[in-house]
Amino acid sequence: MESGVGSGVRRGIEDELGSGPAAGAAAGAGGREVVLWRVVVGAVVGCFVLGGALMVMPDGDRRPAALPGPVARAANAVGVGAPASLPDLVALIGEREAHLRAHPGDARSWAELGAAYVERGERTAEPRYYPKAEKALRTSLRARPKRNTEAFGGLAALANARHDFRTARRWGEAAVAASPKRWTAYPALIDAYRGVGDYKAARKALARLLELPSGGGASGGAQVLVRAGLVYRDQGWREDSAVAFSDAAALASAPAERADCLVRVGELAWERGEPVESLRAFEAALRADPGEHAARAGQGRALAALGRHSEALRAYQSALAKQPLPQYALELGELYESLGVGGAARAQYDVLRARVREGAAEGVNDALVLGLFEADHGDAGGAVRRLRAEWARHPSAAVADALGWALHRVGDDREAVRFATKATDKVRGGAVRSALYAYHRGAIERELGNPGAARRHLGEALRINPSFSPVLVPVAVRELGELEEVAEVEEVEEVEEFGGAEGV
């Protein structure tokens, strides 16, 4: 029997070859597909297993190699684009800085230092590390301007961290062009394609990645599976995505990488409306790496959905203390608002604005989270202007949803529904299943006087995730109930009218 992740990888390969279910392949072609599928998956899995085996297999009578120290662990992680623990990153950064003072022409070490700065900035939500990363990576390029795949990939990762996905796409494509057979060139490019909303290009890049051998052992396999899971999520293949993330967590060797994979398991479970499973995954992530602060915020979401509000507040506060992302401040503020604690909510919204300003000063683009916040809690007109500019840069499903909602909040529902439709329908190869997107579309359709479509999308939102927002879920329940009451009254009136007409 085929595993879920196998099913997902096969589906992606079939679609790229034009032989998926939608293509209606003939029975004879089906046999060839199965053979191709087994060859491809066998090659991919074999490369992962062989890579891991070669790392631990003794050579004759020699003793197994000693476990790597913190510098080697961090260097291995950033070299394949995997998460690294903060203490290991600090050790790597100190070692590379000292080395480069003595060897300033070492292009590879400059690239490693830049990648380590990017990872440290992401783990701590401290954007001040990003200019340092850019300086180190550009120094690497000056030392070796051509075929510097490490620097190209590092600049792509930096741009992704700053949410500048167009720039990330440019550097990612340069990395792949320089080393098309090096698997490590592809993950940052896939992230960039997803960020600009080009889901078809992300699928094609994933298909190319799956054809390449991974020299990264377990980390290589885990990172490939993570990208597969993200691409499947964007396609609406949530079961395949869940299995890919779970398999990545099982394959990950380092605690920080395993924790990151488990966070993705938890986030997907949350999106699917499974708070108990989500909480379990976040707790497992924290056991693997207590420094995985994204898991704390995930705990907050899941605990709030389960009605454990005091614990949820503490989890969010802990996450913000160590990784003060604007998104976490928005979620915590809305949780306070749902509990009737307006002053605490406003304090978190002030934190959000401050963090966005700090990030902007270091080149971070937080237009999406700021636009969503302003649409509901601040200047909706400013949100429309900001999100229109973001749509021009990054026409993703997330931006389409946010812009549509901001347009609704200023009363322009005719244009709003166009963007809400882009967010929820299959656009540029993507079809994300999001309760928030479905709610936004249903609320807009209700305002436009389209009760049938509004009932369908409001109901879909509550089926996907009955706890998708502490503020909006009660509104969705009320609006759906009102629409269903009207529909029942209209149905009764139609029956009575029809019966009266028959009697006449």
N, C-alpha and C positions, 0 to 999 in steps of 0.2 A: 504494500500500500504506500502511496506517495505521501510524503510529509507535507505540512502546510507550506513551509518555505519552499520545498521543491515545487509544489503547485504554483506558487507565485513566480518563481524564477522561470518555470516552464512557460507560464502564461505570457510573461514579458518577452521571452525569446520567440514564442509563437507569433506574437503580435508584430515584432520587428520583421519576421520572415513572411508575414502575411498569411500565416497558417493557423491563427487562433480560432476560437469558436465562432467569432463574428464572420470570419472569412469563409466558413462552411466548407472546410477541406474535405476532399473525397476520402473514401475508406483506404484506398491504396496509399495516398499521401500520409494518412494517419500513421501507418506503420513506419514510414520513414521518419515522421516527427518523433515517435517514441525512441527510435534508435538514436537520432540526433540528440534528443533530450538526455538520454542515459550517458552518451559520450560527453556532452558538455558538463553535466552535473558531476559525473565521475571525475572529469579532469579538474574541475574547480575544487571539489572536496578533497581530491587526492593531493592537490598542491598544498592546501591548507594543512592536511595531516602530515604530509612529508616535510613541509617547512618546520612544523612543530617538532617532528621526530628528530630531524637533523640537529635541532638545537640542544636536545637532551641526550642523544645517543652516545654512549662511550665509544672511544676509538681504541679498539684492542684492549690492552691492559691499563690504558691511561685512566686516571680517576676522572669522574664527571667534573665539568667546569664549576667553579664556585658561583654562587648566586651573585648577580650583578649588584653593585652598590647604587646609591641614589643617583649619582651623575649618569651612570650607564642606563639605569631604568628610565630616567627622564629623557635622555638622548634617544633611546629606542622608541619611546612613546611619541615624542614630537616628530621623529623621523618618519613615522607612518601616519601622522595626523591623529593619534589617539590621545585621550586625556591622560594627564600625569598628576600625581599628588603635588600639593603645594610645597611641602618640604623638599621633595625631589627636584622640583623646578627651581627653588631657591638655590639648591646645591649646584645644579647645572648652570644657572645664570652666573653665579660667582666663579665657577671654574672657567667658563668660556670668556668672561670678561678679563680674568687674569691671563689666560692664554693669549688673547688678542692684543693685550698691551705689549706682549713680547713678540707676537707674530701678526702684525696688523694687515698683512696681505693674504691671510687665510680665508678665502671666499666661503668655503664650506662652513667654517666655524661661525662666520658672521651670519650666514643663513640659519644655522642652528640657534644662535643667540636670538635672532629675530623671531623665529618660531616659538621659542621658549617665552619671550615677552608676550606674544599674542596669547598663548595659553594661560600665562599668569594673569593677564588682563581679564580674560574670560572667567577664570575661576574665582577671581576676587571682585569682579564687576568694577574694576578700577581702570578707567580709560586712559589714565596717565601713562600706562605702559605701551599704548599703541604708537605714539610718536617715537618712542625708543625703538619699538619693533620696526617701524618704517625706516628709521635711520640705519639700523643694522642691516636690514634686507637690501636697501639701496647701496650701502657700502659693499655688500657682497656682489651686487651687480656691477659696480664699478671695477671691482677686482677681477671679475670674470663675466663680461657682458653677454657672451654667447653660450647657449645651451646650458644655462644655469637653472636647471629644473628646480633645485631646492629653493632658490630665491624667488622664482616665478610662483611656485606653489605657496611659499610663505606669504608673498604679497596677496595672493588670492585668499588665503585664510584670514589675513589681516582685514581685507576689504569685507569679507563675509562677517567678521566679528563687528565691524563698524556698520553693518547693514547697508553697505554700498555695493549692491549685487551686480550692477553693470560693470564696475571696475573689477570686481572679483571674477566675472565672466571673462574679461579681457586677459587677466593674468592667468586664469585657469586654462584658457585655450592656448596661451603661450607655453605653459608647462607641458600640456599634452603634445603640442607641436614639436617641442624640443625632445621629448622622450615618450613617444606614443606607445611603447611597449612596457613602460614602467607603471605599475598599477597605482603607485602612490600619487601620481599626477592627477588621477581622476576624482577622488572624493571631493576636493574643494570645488572642482568644476561642477559636479553634480549639485552641490549646495548652492552654487551661484545660479545655475539654471532654475532651480526651485525658487530662489529668491526673486528672480525677474519674472517668474510665472511661466516660463517656457518648459512645461512639464513633458512635452514630447521630446525635447532635446535632452532632458534629464534621463528619460527612459533609454534613449539611444546611447548616451554616455554609459549608463549602467550596463547595457548589453555589451558594449566594448570592454568594460571593466571585467565582466564575468568571463570573458574569453582569455584573460591574461592570467599567468601563474602568479601566485602571491609568494614573495620571498619573505614575508613578515611573520610567518608561522601563525600562532594563534591570534596575535594582534591583527595581522593582515586579514585573516578570515573574519574576525569580529567586525572590523571596520567596513569590509565589503558588505557584510550582512546588515549593518546599520544603515548604509546607503540604500540597500535594497528595501529595507523596511520603510524608510522615508519615502521612497518613490512609490511603493505600493500604497502607502497611506494617501498620498496625493491622488492616486487613481481611485480611491474608495475601496481598495481591497484590504479591509481592516483585519480580516482573519490572517491573511498571508503576512501582513505587516507585523501582527502580534507574534507569529511564530518566528519570523526573521529576527525580531528584537530578542526574543527569548533564547534563540539559538546563539545569537551574538553574545549574550550574557554568559551562556554556558561555555562558550569558546574563549572568552576574554581571560587573559592570564593575570594581568595586574589588577589590584583592588580598585584603583581609580577608574580604569576602563570598565571593569565589571559593574561598578556603581553607576556609571554613565549609561550603560546599556539597560540596567534595571530601571533607571529613571524613565527611559523611553518606553519600557514596558508599562510602567505606572501611568505615564501620560496618556498612552493609547487606551488603557483600561478606563481612565477617567473620561476620555472622549466618548467611549462606548457606553457610558452610564453604569460603570461597575465600580463603585467607590470602595467596596471591601477588597476586591482584587487589586485595585489601585493602591490602597493603603498598604497592603501586604508587600507589593513591589517596592514602594518607597522605603518601607522599614528594612527590607533586605538590602537596598542600596546603601542605607546608612550603616548597616552592619558591615558591609564590605568596605566602606570608606566613610567614616564619620564627618569628613570634610566635604562631602557632596551636598552642598547647600541647596541645590535645586530640589533635592529630595525633601528637604524641610518645607519648602513652599508647596510641593506636591502633597505632603501630609496635611498641610493647612486646607487645601481644596477638598481632599477626601474626608477629613474629619468634619468640616463644615457640612458636607453633604450628609454625613451620618448624624448630624445634630449635636456633635460634641464641640460646641462652640468655644469653650474656654481653652481646650487643647488646641483647636485650630488657630486661635489668636496667638498662643504661645509659639506654635510652629512657624507661623508667618513672621513673627517678631524675631525669632532666631535666624530665619533665612535672611531677613533684611539686615540684621546686624553684621552678617558675614559676607553677604553678596547682595548689596543694595540695588537691585535692578528696578527700573521704573514699573515694570509689569507686576512685580510683587507688591509694590506700594499701592498700585491701582486695585489689585485683588483684595488686599487687606483693608483698604479704605472702603470698598464696596461691602465687605463683610461687616465692618463696623456700621455702615449705613443701614444694612438690612436688620441689624440688631437695635437700631434706634439711637446709636451713639454718634451723633452728628459731629461733635467737636473732635473726636478721635479720627473720624473719617476725613475731615478737612485737614487735619494735621498730616495724614498720609498723602493727601493730594498735594500738599505743599512739598513733601519729600519727593514725590514724583516730579514736580516741576523743577526742583533743584537738581535732581539727578539728570534730567534731560538737558538742562543748561550745562552742567559739568561735562556731560558726554559730548555735546555739540562743540564745546571748546577744544575737544581732542579729536574731532572728526567723526563722531558717532552720529548716525542718523536714526533718531527715535521718532520719526514722523508718524509711524503707524500707531504706536501705543499712545502718543500724545494726541493724535487725531481722535482716537476712540474715546479717550478721557474727556477731551474738550467737547465732543459731541453730546455727551451725557451730563457732564458736570461743569462745563465752562462756556467757552465761546464757540458755538456751533458753526457760525459763519467762518471763523478762523479755521476751524477744523476742515471745512469744505475746501478752502483755499490751500491749506497745507496738503490735504490728501489728493487734490487734483494734481499738484506737482509731484507727489509720490507716485501716483498712477502713471504719469508720463515717464518716470524713471523705472518703475518696477510694477508692471501690470499683473500682479499675482492675484489669486483668489482672495487672500487676506486683505489686500488693499481695496479690491473691488467691494468686498463686504463693508469695510470701514467707510469708504466714500459713499456708498449707497445709504448707509445709516446716517451719516452726517447730512446728506441731502434731505433725507426724511425729517431730520430734526429741525431743518430750516424751512420745511414745508414744501419742498420741491419733490413730490412723490413720483411724478411721471418720469423724471430722470433717475430718481432713486431706484425705482424698480428695475431699470435697465442694468444698473450695477449689481443689485442684489441677485438678479438672474445670472449674471456673469459669475458671481461667487458660488452659486449653487449648481449651475449646469456645467456640462463638460465643455470647458474652454481651454484651448491650446493643449489638449491632451490630459487635462486634470479634472477630477470630480471629487473633491474633498467632501466627506460627510461630516458636517459640523452642526451641532445643535444651535449654536449662536447664529450661524449664517441662516439656517432655516427659520429661526425666530425672527430675525431682522426682515427677511423676505415676507413672512406671513404678516407681520405688523404693518409693513408698507402696503401690502395688498388689501388689508382690512381698511386702511385709510382711503384707498382708491375705490372702495366699494365693490370689491371682488371677493365676496364671502366664501365661495367655494374654494378658491385657491388659498385664501387666508386660513381656512380651517385645515386644509391639507398640510400646509407648511408649519403652522403652529403645532398641530398634532405630531408632525414629524420631529420637530425640535424636542418635544417632551418624550417621544419614544427613543430618540437617539441618546439623550442624556437628561433624565428628569431633574437633575441638579446642576444644570450648566451655568447658572448664575444666581447668587443669593438675592440679587436685586430684581432680575428680570423674570425668574421662574414664576413668582406669584402673579406678575402681570400677565405672563403667557397663559397661565391657568385661568385667570379671570376672563381674558379676552376670548379664549377658546370656548369657555363655558357660555359666554354671551352669544357667540356666533352659533353654537349648537342649539341654544334655546330658540333663537330666531328661526333657525332651519326647521326645528320641530314644529313651531307654530305655523310656518308656511306650509309644511307638509300636511298638517291637519286641515288647514284651510283649503288646500288643493283637493284633498279627499272629500271634504264636505261639499265643495263646489261641484266636483265630478259626480258625487252621489245625487245632488239636487238636479243636475242636468239630466241624469239618467231617468230620474223620476218623471221629469217633464216629458 
